[in-house]
């Protein structure tokens, strides 16, 4: 999650004695399960928002291995080890993150590379690792490298520059954002001078490169016209932004009214999936 790279390398597992376990003995013939980080992080955003226990396609085996590791360390009851990254698994994962010394948004239950790697020692191998990259400045706002790369590709497809109205890592900066910009991966795009058709096209292109993106208007809240974009699978997402990603996948608008998605529906993909096909 949001922890700086410099902090990650020196962490020592600080779980309470009840949680302390040793890695299971491994023989030369042991084949560990494989955890796909992309699929696991995606399930952690979608599954808690579901009204039922439908599992995120392609994530079952990875989530199950993570849950088994959480159970082995005493963080998750056996009844929740089922391949569904629901609220119980989220709470257990957050507890594990806290045991590593993380806090706040760094311990909100969304898996990051450091915690997934630590949890999997001797229990699974980790593939398709993802991360936000370093923070940088864009239009006077802070974003991470992954978000910047996504915006740059959207600009290439559109043929013009996108200007931000709000960036990421901005806790409490705009109360109307309801905490969605507290972590990484979330930006608001300025739409001044754009026609309705242009606004809609920008939102569509942002979706194509891996954002959950919506055109927002003043009738929906105390804000001007803008485009709200959340980078799917950004491991620095605040909880509220994770919820918006889950809602997007499930066909909702990402607002508190839980209304239907008012943007153009496409085949949803992450930034990494987009890169593999372009």
ZIJO-V978884 format. One line per field, one symbol per residue. ss: DSSP state (~ for helix, > for strand, _ for the rest). phi: phi as a letter, one per 40 degrees, with the letter a starting at -180 (. if undefined). burial: I if it has 16 or more other C-alpha atoms within 10 Angstrom, else O. A space follows every 50 residues. Layout:
ss->???
phi->???
burial->???
//
This chain:
ss->____~~~~________~~~_____________>>>>~~~~~~~~~~~~~_ _________~~~~~~~~~~~~~_____~~~______~~~~~~~~~~~~~_ ___~~~~_____~~~~~~~____>>>>_______>>>>__>>>>~~~~~~ ~~~~~~~~_____>>>________~~~________>>>>>_____~~~~~ ~~~~~~~~__>>>>>>_________>>>>>>_______~~~~~~~~~~~_ _>_______>__________~~~~~~~_
phi->.ccccccccbcbdbccdcccbbcccbccccbccbbccdccccccccdccc cbbcccdgbdcccccccccccccgcbcdcbcagbcccccdccccccdccc hcafccbbgccbccccccccdgbabbbfcbacgccabafgbcbbcccccc ccccccccgacbbccabbfbcgcacccfgcccbcgbbbbcbdgccdccdc ccccccccchccbbcbbcccacacdabcbbcdgcccccdccdcccdcdcc gbcgbccfccdbbccbccacdcccccbb
burial->IIIOOOOOOOOOIOIOOOIOOOOOOOOOOOOOIIIIIIIIIIIIIIIIII OOOOIIOOIIIIIIIIIIIIIIIIIIOOOIIIIIIIOIIIIIIIIIIIII IIOOIIIIIIIIIIIIIIIIOOIIIIOOOIIIIOIOOOOOOIIIIIIIOI IIIIIOOOOOOIOIIIIIIIOOOOOOIOIIIIIIIIIIIIIOOOOOOOII IIIIIIIIIIIIIIIIOOOOOOOOIIIIIIIIIIIIIIIIIIIIIIIIII IIIIIOOOOOIOIOOOOIIIIIOOOOOO
//
